[in-house]
């Protein structure tokens, strides 16, 4: 009986650890073809509070509050 409990506990533990694992939130790769303007937009709720950008053979720039989790946008030049 104790062996069954031990096996059940091990299976349950492995299942919880596997189910609790989530993939990392990585920045997606840019779409293929041509030069791109890469824009990081920072939000507070649904309102944009800052942006950072670079690409298109232009100097990089930013405005507003650029802290927190960004959303990444790829715009063709």
PyMOL commands that set and color helices and strands:
alter all, ss='L'
color gray80, all
select helices_A, chain A and resi 2-20
alter helices_A, ss='H'
color red, helices_A
select strands_A, chain A and resi 36-44+47-55+58-64+70-76
alter strands_A, ss='S'
color yellow, strands_A
deselect
rebuild
show_as cartoon
